[in-house]
Amino acid sequence: MLRKKKKSNIIYGLLALFFSLVLFFNANVSNFQSNIASSETFDETVQDVPVSIDYDSDEYYIQGYEDTVDVTLSGVNRVQLNAEANEETRNFEVVADLTDLEEGTHDVPLEVENLSNSVDAQVEPDTLTVTIEKKVTKNFQIDPQDFEDNLQDGFELEDATVTPQEVEVTSGEQTMEEIANVIISSDLDTINESISDSFPLQAVNENGEELSASLSPQTAEVQLDVSAPDKEVSLTPTQTGDAADGISDFDFQLSENSATITGAQDLLDDVDSLEVPVDVTDITEPTTRNVNVQAPAQLRSDVDTVTVNITPVFENSDTGTGENGGADTGTQPSADEGNENTENTETEETNTATDEDASPPVEEETTTEETQEPTEETQEQTEATQQQQDSADEEVGAQENEEETER
């Protein structure tokens, strides 16, 4: 009986040992496979990581350094790597420590701080070149000279207003000695109109080269009143479109006969008039229309539209006829012609009167045909009448010669 119990215990012990070995090897194999899988490394490059610089900003001014670097992150934990690469979830920062450095130019090593233990980092570049100067502050007047220099030929700067007129400049002690002006920076190569805008400010040396400085404020409000050359030109109506049948021409009357144009002087020199295109299509009676004035490109006119009275001229229009049906040219007689007509009329009246005076002798001569001898009284009357007619003819001839001389 005792032997049977010992034998059973041995069998149970062997079974327990077997299962223990199975479990042991199973666990070790899983860990081994996990170790093999976890040996893969992930890389991620983060660009433009800002550099944090430790220094006494109240005492010193620093310049001449790159304020961003590239950082390459690596690790076997992909989740942690992505978290450090993301700017919003990032814990690490790149730091340059200048607290123990004197004035001058230095190469400072860059360090990565607050980085996860499961992630490694490599910075490019790994050093920072920086210049340390004594900090100074000075006020400068803002110089708007660049705007005057960029005016287009012929344009004038009537007024320039800059707000503020003075700016506070902070820089290094040596750099401050090189600053000559604070200018308004703009990309306006040519100014040909008034401007109201905000522009950045720059501290420059005598050669116009920008220097490292902190400006307060960093921008200025600029108001420029620019006047352009101008020229007065005529407005010329031009007919467009097809005239209706029976119409030979049109008469155009403009509400404005001239306009003032402004622009570059070289463009103004080429313009003497502006066209006013009038469309006469379907116009068969007097009409009034508003027409746009066309100014050449890059020029402006103070007259945008004009009112045009359009009167059609018909081909069969009656230009006026005389009593005998002849065409009347409508030309008024001149004063000399009027005088000449008057004198001719007077002459005709004189001749008529002379003829009337001369007629009695003719009758008398007719009545005395039987005797066929004129009396002495009849001869005297005839001679007197002839003298009067000759005198009248001489007066008319003298007047005609005098009028011819005057003409």
C-alpha positions as CSV (number, residue, x, y, z in Angstrom):
1,M,0.0,0.0,0.0
2,L,2.8,2.4,0.9
3,R,4.6,1.5,-2.2
4,K,1.6,2.4,-4.4
5,K,1.4,5.8,-2.8
6,K,5.1,6.6,-3.3
7,K,4.8,5.5,-7.0
8,S,1.8,7.8,-7.5
9,N,3.6,10.7,-6.0
10,I,6.6,10.2,-8.3
11,I,4.3,10.2,-11.3
12,Y,2.6,13.4,-10.2
13,G,5.9,15.0,-9.6
14,L,7.2,14.1,-13.1
15,L,4.0,15.5,-14.6
16,A,4.4,18.7,-12.7
17,L,8.0,19.0,-13.7
18,F,7.1,18.5,-17.3
19,F,4.4,21.2,-17.3
20,S,6.8,23.5,-15.5
21,L,9.4,23.1,-18.2
22,V,6.9,23.6,-20.9
23,L,5.7,26.9,-19.4
24,F,9.3,28.0,-18.8
25,F,10.4,27.4,-22.4
26,N,7.2,29.0,-23.7
27,A,7.9,32.2,-21.7
28,N,11.5,32.4,-22.7
29,V,10.7,31.9,-26.4
30,S,8.2,34.8,-26.3
31,N,10.7,37.1,-24.6
32,F,13.3,36.1,-27.1
33,Q,11.1,36.9,-30.0
34,S,10.1,40.2,-28.4
35,N,13.7,41.1,-28.0
36,I,14.4,40.3,-31.7
37,A,11.4,42.4,-32.8
38,S,12.3,45.3,-30.5
39,S,15.8,45.7,-32.0
40,E,14.4,47.8,-35.0
41,T,15.2,51.5,-34.8
42,F,13.1,54.4,-36.2
43,D,14.5,57.8,-37.3
44,E,12.8,61.2,-37.8
45,T,14.4,64.5,-38.8
46,V,12.8,67.7,-37.4
47,Q,13.7,70.9,-39.2
48,D,13.8,74.5,-38.0
49,V,13.8,73.7,-34.3
50,P,14.2,77.1,-32.4
51,V,17.4,77.5,-30.3
52,S,16.9,78.8,-26.8
53,I,19.8,81.0,-25.6
54,D,20.5,81.6,-22.0
55,Y,22.2,84.9,-21.3
56,D,21.8,88.2,-19.4
57,S,19.4,90.1,-21.8
58,D,19.4,93.2,-19.6
59,E,23.2,93.6,-19.8
60,Y,24.1,92.2,-23.2
61,Y,23.0,92.2,-26.8
62,I,23.7,89.1,-29.0
63,Q,23.8,88.8,-32.7
64,G,25.2,86.9,-35.7
65,Y,23.7,83.5,-34.9
66,E,21.3,81.1,-36.5
67,D,18.2,80.9,-34.4
68,T,17.0,77.5,-35.7
69,V,18.7,74.1,-36.2
70,D,17.7,70.6,-37.6
71,V,17.4,67.7,-35.1
72,T,17.4,64.0,-36.0
73,L,15.5,61.8,-33.6
74,S,16.0,58.0,-33.3
75,G,14.5,55.3,-31.1
76,V,12.8,51.9,-31.0
77,N,9.6,53.3,-29.6
78,R,7.7,54.6,-32.6
79,V,5.0,56.2,-30.5
80,Q,7.4,58.2,-28.3
81,L,9.4,59.2,-31.4
82,N,6.4,60.7,-33.1
83,A,5.4,62.5,-29.9
84,E,8.8,64.2,-29.8
85,A,8.8,65.0,-33.5
86,N,5.4,66.8,-33.2
87,E,5.8,70.5,-32.3
88,E,2.6,70.5,-30.3
89,T,3.6,67.4,-28.1
90,R,7.3,68.0,-28.0
91,N,9.1,68.0,-24.6
92,F,12.7,68.6,-25.7
93,E,14.4,71.9,-26.6
94,V,17.8,72.9,-28.0
95,V,19.8,75.2,-25.6
96,A,22.9,77.4,-25.9
97,D,24.3,78.5,-22.6
98,L,26.1,81.9,-22.7
99,T,25.9,82.8,-19.1
100,D,29.6,82.3,-18.4
101,L,30.9,84.0,-21.6
102,E,32.5,87.4,-22.0
103,E,31.9,90.0,-24.7
104,G,33.1,88.9,-28.1
105,T,32.4,86.2,-30.7
106,H,32.1,82.6,-29.4
107,D,31.3,79.0,-30.7
108,V,28.9,77.6,-28.2
109,P,27.9,73.9,-28.1
110,L,24.2,73.1,-28.4
111,E,22.6,70.7,-26.0
112,V,19.2,68.9,-26.2
113,E,17.3,69.0,-22.9
114,N,14.1,67.3,-21.6
115,L,14.3,64.5,-24.2
116,S,12.6,61.1,-23.5
117,N,15.0,58.3,-22.4
118,S,13.8,56.1,-25.2
119,V,14.7,58.7,-27.9
120,D,18.2,59.9,-29.0
121,A,18.9,63.2,-30.7
122,Q,21.6,64.6,-33.0
123,V,21.7,68.4,-33.7
124,E,22.9,69.9,-37.0
125,P,24.9,72.1,-36.6
126,D,25.9,71.1,-33.1
127,T,27.5,74.5,-32.3
128,L,26.3,78.1,-32.4
129,T,28.5,81.0,-33.4
130,V,27.3,84.2,-31.6
131,T,28.6,87.7,-30.9
132,I,28.1,89.2,-27.5
133,E,28.1,93.0,-27.0
134,K,27.3,95.5,-24.4
135,K,23.6,96.5,-24.7
136,V,22.8,100.1,-25.6
137,T,19.6,102.0,-26.6
138,K,19.2,105.1,-28.7
139,N,16.5,107.1,-30.5
140,F,16.6,107.8,-34.2
141,Q,14.5,109.9,-36.6
142,I,12.8,108.0,-39.4
143,D,14.2,109.0,-42.8
144,P,11.6,108.9,-45.7
145,Q,14.2,109.9,-48.3
146,D,13.8,106.6,-50.2
147,F,10.3,107.6,-51.2
148,E,11.5,110.8,-52.7
149,D,14.2,109.0,-54.6
150,N,11.7,106.6,-56.1
151,L,9.4,109.2,-57.5
152,Q,8.7,108.7,-61.2
153,D,10.0,111.5,-63.5
154,G,7.7,114.5,-63.5
155,F,5.8,113.5,-60.3
156,E,6.2,115.6,-57.2
157,L,5.9,114.7,-53.5
158,E,3.6,117.3,-52.1
159,D,3.7,116.0,-48.5
160,A,5.0,113.0,-46.5
161,T,3.7,112.1,-43.1
162,V,5.4,109.3,-41.1
163,T,4.0,108.1,-37.8
164,P,5.8,107.8,-35.5
165,Q,8.6,110.2,-36.5
166,E,11.1,108.7,-34.0
167,V,12.0,105.1,-33.1
168,E,13.8,103.5,-30.3
169,V,16.8,101.3,-31.4
170,T,18.5,98.7,-29.2
171,S,21.8,97.1,-30.3
172,G,25.3,96.3,-29.3
173,E,27.6,99.1,-28.4
174,Q,29.9,98.6,-31.4
175,T,27.0,98.1,-33.8
176,M,25.3,101.2,-32.6
177,E,28.2,103.3,-33.7
178,E,27.8,102.1,-37.2
179,I,24.0,102.9,-37.4
180,A,23.6,106.0,-39.6
181,N,19.8,106.0,-40.2
182,V,16.5,104.3,-39.6
183,I,14.8,103.9,-43.0
184,I,11.4,102.7,-44.2
185,S,11.8,99.5,-46.1
186,S,9.6,99.0,-49.1
187,D,9.6,97.3,-52.5
188,L,8.3,100.3,-54.3
189,D,10.7,100.9,-57.1
190,T,8.6,103.6,-58.8
191,I,6.1,105.8,-57.1
192,N,3.5,107.5,-59.3
193,E,0.5,107.8,-57.0
194,S,-0.4,108.8,-53.4
195,I,0.2,106.1,-50.8
196,S,-1.2,105.3,-47.3
197,D,0.2,102.1,-45.8
198,S,2.3,100.5,-43.1
199,F,6.0,99.6,-43.8
200,P,8.8,97.8,-41.8
201,L,11.7,99.8,-40.4
202,Q,15.4,99.0,-40.8
203,A,18.6,100.3,-39.1
204,V,21.3,100.8,-41.8
205,N,24.9,102.1,-42.0
206,E,26.1,104.8,-44.3
207,N,26.1,102.5,-47.3
208,G,22.5,101.5,-46.7
209,E,23.3,98.0,-45.4
210,E,21.0,96.7,-42.8
211,L,22.5,96.2,-39.3
212,S,21.4,93.9,-36.4
213,A,19.2,95.9,-34.1
214,S,15.9,95.7,-32.2
215,L,13.5,98.5,-33.2
216,S,10.4,99.7,-31.2
217,P,8.1,100.0,-33.0
218,Q,9.1,97.8,-35.9
219,T,6.8,99.4,-38.4
220,A,5.7,103.0,-39.4
221,E,2.5,104.4,-40.9
222,V,3.3,106.3,-44.1
223,Q,1.0,108.9,-45.9
224,L,2.4,110.2,-49.2
225,D,0.6,112.9,-51.2
226,V,1.9,112.7,-54.7
227,S,1.0,115.0,-57.6
228,A,1.2,113.9,-61.2
229,P,2.0,116.1,-64.3
230,D,-1.1,117.2,-66.1
231,K,-2.1,118.5,-69.5
232,E,-5.3,119.9,-70.9
233,V,-6.5,118.3,-74.1
234,S,-9.5,118.6,-76.4
235,L,-12.3,116.1,-76.6
236,T,-13.0,114.9,-80.2
237,P,-16.2,113.1,-81.1
238,T,-15.7,110.2,-83.5
239,Q,-18.6,108.5,-85.3
240,T,-19.0,104.7,-84.9
241,G,-21.6,102.4,-86.2
242,D,-23.6,102.5,-89.4
243,A,-25.8,105.5,-90.3
244,A,-29.4,104.8,-91.3
245,D,-30.5,105.1,-94.9
246,G,-31.0,108.7,-96.1
247,I,-28.5,110.2,-93.6
248,S,-25.3,111.7,-94.9
249,D,-23.7,113.0,-91.7
250,F,-24.2,113.9,-88.1
251,D,-23.6,117.0,-86.0
252,F,-22.2,116.4,-82.5
253,Q,-22.4,118.9,-79.7
254,L,-20.5,117.9,-76.5
255,S,-21.2,119.1,-72.9
256,E,-17.5,119.3,-72.4
257,N,-15.0,120.3,-75.0
258,S,-11.8,119.7,-73.1
259,A,-10.4,117.5,-70.2
260,T,-7.3,117.4,-68.0
261,I,-5.3,114.2,-68.1
262,T,-2.6,113.2,-65.6
263,G,0.2,110.7,-65.8
264,A,3.9,110.3,-66.7
265,Q,5.3,113.2,-68.7
266,D,6.5,111.1,-71.5
267,L,3.0,109.7,-72.0
268,L,1.4,113.1,-71.8
269,D,3.7,114.4,-74.6
270,D,2.1,112.0,-77.0
271,V,-1.5,113.0,-76.4
272,D,-3.2,116.1,-77.8
273,S,-6.9,115.0,-77.7
274,L,-9.2,112.3,-76.3
275,E,-11.6,110.4,-78.5
276,V,-15.3,110.3,-77.6
277,P,-16.8,107.4,-79.7
278,V,-20.4,108.1,-80.5
279,D,-22.5,105.1,-81.9
280,V,-24.9,106.4,-84.5
281,T,-26.6,103.1,-85.2
282,D,-30.4,103.5,-85.6
283,I,-30.3,107.2,-84.9
284,T,-32.8,109.0,-87.2
285,E,-33.8,112.0,-85.1
286,P,-32.0,114.4,-82.7
287,T,-30.8,112.3,-79.8
288,T,-28.9,112.9,-76.5
289,R,-26.6,110.3,-75.1
290,N,-24.0,109.9,-72.3
291,V,-20.7,108.7,-73.7
292,N,-17.6,107.5,-71.9
293,V,-14.3,109.3,-72.5
294,Q,-11.5,107.0,-73.4
295,A,-8.1,107.8,-71.8
296,P,-4.9,106.0,-72.9
297,A,-3.4,103.3,-70.7
298,Q,-1.6,104.6,-67.6
299,L,-3.2,108.1,-67.9
300,R,-6.2,109.4,-66.0
301,S,-8.8,112.0,-67.1
302,D,-10.8,114.3,-64.9
303,V,-13.8,113.8,-67.3
304,D,-15.2,110.3,-67.4
305,T,-18.3,110.9,-69.4
306,V,-19.8,113.6,-71.5
307,T,-23.3,114.4,-72.8
308,V,-23.5,114.4,-76.6
309,N,-26.3,116.0,-78.6
310,I,-26.6,114.1,-81.9
311,T,-28.3,115.7,-84.8
312,P,-28.6,113.7,-88.1
313,V,-28.2,115.5,-91.4
314,F,-30.4,114.0,-94.2
315,E,-29.2,113.7,-97.8
316,N,-32.4,115.4,-99.3
317,S,-32.5,118.3,-96.8
318,D,-33.8,121.5,-98.4
319,T,-30.9,124.0,-98.2
320,G,-33.1,126.9,-99.3
321,T,-34.4,128.1,-102.8
322,G,-35.0,131.5,-104.4
323,E,-38.1,132.8,-106.1
324,N,-37.1,131.3,-109.4
325,G,-36.5,127.8,-107.9
326,G,-32.7,128.2,-107.9
327,A,-30.6,126.9,-104.9
328,D,-30.0,129.4,-102.2
329,T,-26.5,128.9,-100.9
330,G,-27.5,130.7,-97.7
331,T,-24.5,133.1,-98.1
332,Q,-25.4,136.6,-96.9
333,P,-24.4,139.4,-99.3
334,S,-21.5,141.6,-98.2
335,A,-21.8,145.2,-97.4
336,D,-20.0,146.2,-100.6
337,E,-22.3,144.0,-102.7
338,G,-25.3,145.5,-101.0
339,N,-24.1,149.0,-101.8
340,E,-23.4,147.9,-105.4
341,N,-26.9,146.5,-105.8
342,T,-28.3,149.7,-104.3
343,E,-26.3,151.8,-106.7
344,N,-27.3,149.7,-109.6
345,T,-31.0,150.1,-108.6
346,E,-30.5,153.9,-108.3
347,T,-28.9,153.9,-111.7
348,E,-31.8,151.9,-113.2
349,E,-34.2,154.3,-111.6
350,T,-32.3,157.3,-113.0
351,N,-32.2,155.7,-116.5
352,T,-35.9,155.0,-116.3
353,A,-36.6,158.6,-115.3
354,T,-34.4,159.8,-118.1
355,D,-36.2,157.6,-120.6
356,E,-39.5,159.0,-119.3
357,D,-38.2,162.5,-119.7
358,A,-37.0,161.7,-123.2
359,S,-40.3,160.2,-124.3
360,P,-42.2,163.4,-124.9
361,P,-39.9,164.6,-127.6
362,V,-40.3,161.3,-129.3
363,E,-44.1,161.7,-129.2
364,E,-43.7,165.3,-130.4
365,E,-41.5,164.1,-133.1
366,T,-44.1,161.5,-134.0
367,T,-46.8,164.1,-134.1
368,T,-44.8,166.3,-136.3
369,E,-44.0,163.6,-138.9
370,E,-46.2,165.5,-141.3
371,T,-43.9,168.5,-141.2
372,Q,-40.7,166.2,-140.8
373,E,-38.9,169.1,-139.1
374,P,-38.3,169.3,-135.4
375,T,-39.0,172.6,-133.8
376,E,-36.2,174.4,-132.0
377,E,-37.8,173.8,-128.6
378,T,-37.9,170.1,-129.1
379,Q,-34.2,170.0,-130.0
380,E,-33.2,171.9,-126.9
381,Q,-35.2,169.4,-124.7
382,T,-33.6,166.4,-126.4
383,E,-30.1,167.9,-125.8
384,A,-30.9,168.6,-122.1
385,T,-32.1,165.0,-121.6
386,Q,-29.0,163.6,-123.2
387,Q,-26.8,165.7,-121.0
388,Q,-28.7,164.5,-117.9
389,Q,-28.3,160.9,-119.0
390,D,-24.5,161.3,-119.7
391,S,-24.1,162.9,-116.3
392,A,-25.9,160.0,-114.6
393,D,-23.7,157.5,-116.5
394,E,-20.6,159.4,-115.4
395,E,-21.7,159.3,-111.7
396,V,-22.4,155.6,-111.9
397,G,-19.1,154.9,-113.5
398,A,-17.2,156.9,-110.9
399,Q,-19.0,155.1,-108.0
400,E,-18.2,151.7,-109.6
401,N,-14.5,152.7,-109.9
402,E,-14.4,153.9,-106.3
403,E,-16.0,150.7,-105.1
404,E,-13.5,148.6,-107.1
405,T,-10.6,150.5,-105.6
406,E,-12.0,149.9,-102.1
407,R,-12.3,146.2,-102.8
